[in-house]
């Protein structure tokens, strides 16, 4: 019996402000990149390693992320890996992205409002219908 699991949990900091766009169907999609740090013992002492992960969020959750997240903000992301492929100059291109089922805002960050800070705010997971079906993906946006 084969077992297949595609689950990703990451905690890290946004490397730039999120990019909120809308699919032709009107579904909001926000893309951002998370830097996840890892420290381990190497031959010559402690080694710091940073992994940069692209994340996409759909639906109402995408609008919340676009409004309240900003560069440097600490987040917890739960989702799954998806391979995205597109044609570009020089041939076909592809990359793995994390499609977030849930984004939790951690720590402090800038908010577009009076207080200027948001603490431990959660974003509600999108309805499954918010994520485009295979073949209906946001091919116009290879970000």
N, C-alpha and C positions, 0 to 999 in steps of 0.2 A: 504494500500500500504506500503510495507516494504522499508526502506531506509537503505543502507549499505554504510558506509564510512570507508576507511582504509587509513588515511593520517597521517604522522608523521613529525613534524618539531622540530629539536633539535639544540641547540647551546651549545658547551662545548669544552673541551680540550682532546686531544688524551692521553691515558694512557700508550701507548707504540708505537714503530715504527710500521707502517702498514706492513702487510704480503701480498706480491704480489705473486700469483701462477697462473697457467694456467690449465683450465679444459681439459679433453681429447680431446674435440672438438677444442682446441686452444684458446678459449675465456679467456681473462685475468679476474681474480677476485682478488680484494684486500679486506682484512678484517682488521678492526681496532676497538678499543673500545673507546667510548667517555664518559667522566665523566661530568655529568650535575649537577650543584649545585643548591640548593633551600634553601632559608632562610625564616623561618616563626616564628611567636610568639608562644612560648610554655608557660606552666604554670610557669616555672622558668626563663623566658627570651627568647632571640633569640635562635633558634635552626637551626643548619646547617645540611642539609641532602644531600648526594651525591648519585646519581643513575648512575650505570654503564651500558651502552647500547652497544651491539655488532652491528656493521654496516658492510654490504657487498656492494661492488660497482663492476660493470661489465663493460667490453669493454674498450674503449680508456680512459674513465674517471678513470677506475681502474689503468691503467698504470700511468696516471698523479698523482693520489693520492699516488701510490707507490713510485714515483720519488720525489715528492715535499713535502709530509707531513712527519712529524716526531713527536716523543713523545713531549707532551706539547703544540703542535700547536692548536690554536683555530679554530674551523670549525662550519659552519652552514650546517646541513644535512636536506634534504627534501626527503621523500620516503614513504614506506609503510611497515607494519609489515608482517612477514612471519614466520610460525611455521616450524622449521626444526626438523626432527626426524631421529634417527639412532640407530643401534644396538651396544651395548657396553658390556663389561664384566659386569655381574650383571643385564642385562636386557636392555629394550629399554630406550633411553634417548631422551629428546626434549628440545628445547629452542626457544624463539622468537628472531628474529633478524630484524633489519631495513634494507631493501634493498633500497639503495639510488638511487633516480632519479636524484638528483643534490647535489653536494658538493661544497660549497663556502669556500675558504681559507680566514680566517680572521686574522688580526693582523700580527705579525712578526713570522718568523720561520726559521729554517735552510733549505737551498737549496743546492743541490749537484751542485755547480757551484762556480764562482768567488765571487759574491757579498755576499753570505751567508745569504741573506734575501729575502723574498717574501712578498709583501704587497697586500692584498685584491685581490688576484688572483682567478678567477672563473674557475671551471672545467665544460666543456660542458657535458650536459646530454647524456647518452648513447642511441644509437638506440635501440628500443624495442627488436630487434632481438638479442641483446647482452645478455639479461637476459634469462637463461635457462628455458625451458618450464617445467611444472609439470612432475615429473618422470625423467627428464633429469638433475636434479640438481647435484650440486657438492658433491655427497655422500661421495667421498673420503676425503673430507676436512671438518670435523666437528669442524671448528674453528669459 
